[in-house]
């Protein structure tokens, strides 16, 4: 938290961004230049009864959101009447609510509090595969294949496995849309959520009834889509009459405070970063968190096999979006490290130093290297394809699996560092593969603009630049995802004319990490090995 609030006058406006990630809810208060004045965070529970299931509670999330807003406002010393608007972003998770406005279980446990199927939940893999075999034309706008991370396969799973929950559901919400409904009582959905994860055709402003009838969800079409969204609006559009009395009291804000139609969390990171140099089409937003998300903006639609989209007005209004990424990124590094015998002792050391294990390891790597780029030499002959949760792009293959090659009997801390650097390179080569697939289809980029908690260390940013052969830009915003949702609040509160103007006003470049040409050949060779191992894994799986 910085002390920018010391410069605020009593009548200066602020905006609030609220982010609900996989593990926590956060709120940030921002001034009109994009400086974060204060923030607050509260952890939320993730229920994992088996490897393919991940569930959460919308009641718990709402309580966490209200707590964070109250805490952030108190820390910032601003008054509720200074808040011009608030914006939400959240993971693309499915929330199920009954006609009594209470949660409906999505869980085999039958716990009604567990009413959210989290984005990373893969229970609907079979349903997604059946949908893909039908080859409906709407799939052209999700890269040719629907993912089990998306919402229609999950709803189909509910119909087939928890029929009572499906029948009794009053609304199926994406989590960001649930939060705006809870705040305002408006049933408006964001073009970002329903276009990217629900098969809404934003460029034609319609749902395709034939798709729902074909896949086995004809009830949703027969009801004229009343349960999944009839009013679809662009991100930043004011919802309803603003905060209801109840929501305002819970947040410590004023009733009627404008609330913006929200976004998926990664896309908020995109809004908070891609406009940084005035040309959103030149920049790929790379949100490096538990998973990673790549977002590329184009003026005309570009169809890229295995990359989601093109989506119209899903991130930057009036522009097209292609979205890729890696199903496990930060989580893949955590999983990789957990496999090494030295990780137990390393975790204890990291705890003593008050650092997350990956941060401590990154610091150690820099100590042992003459430069961040030179650290690739520590990887030696270890190669990692970190697809522990499948391949999101460019193969859209939930069955892909990780590969680790080059293991010896070395259980030392030094070997753990080699393991770690090889894992980071593997993340970089997966990103390079997406960049190359997009360029081949006509969506080339000039820069990677990085955000997300797992991508904050300078070692990681330089290794990404070297592994991809593309400059990596960081922004001045310490929390670009929160900033992105705050930008939406600024548009809803009419302190900015539109999203493009707000992006320009709130974002600024911090550092640029250029590709180190001295290590180009080494990374080219390692990338070729990455592709070979990936192909071997596909053949073995077959």
Secondary structure, DSSP 8 states (H G I E B T S, - for coil): ---GGGG--TT--EEEEEEE-SSEEEEEEE-TTS-EEEEEEEE---B-SSTT--EE-HHHHHHHHHHHHHHHHHHHT--GGGEEEEEEEE-S-EEEEETTSSB---STT--TT--EE-TT--TTHHHHHHHHHHT-GGGGGBTTS--TTSHHHHHHHHHHH-HHHHHHEEEEEEHHHHHHHHHH----EEHHHHHHHS--BTTTTB--HHHHHHHT-HHHHHTTTTTT-S-EE-TT-B-TTSS-HHHHHHHTS-TT--BB--EEHHHHHHHTTTTTTS-GGGEEEEEESSSEEEEEEESS----TTSEEEEETSSSTTSEEEEEEES-SHHHHHHHHHTSTTHHHHHHHHHHHT--HHHHHHHHHHHHSSSTGGGGGGGTT-EEE--TT-B-SSS-BTT---EEE---S--SHHHHHHHHHHHHHHHHHHHHHHHHHHHHHT---SEEEEESGGG-SHHHHHHHHHHHTSEEEEES-TTHHHHHHHHHHHHHTTSSSSHHHHHHHH--EEEEE---GGGHHHHHHHHHHHHHHHHHHHHHH-
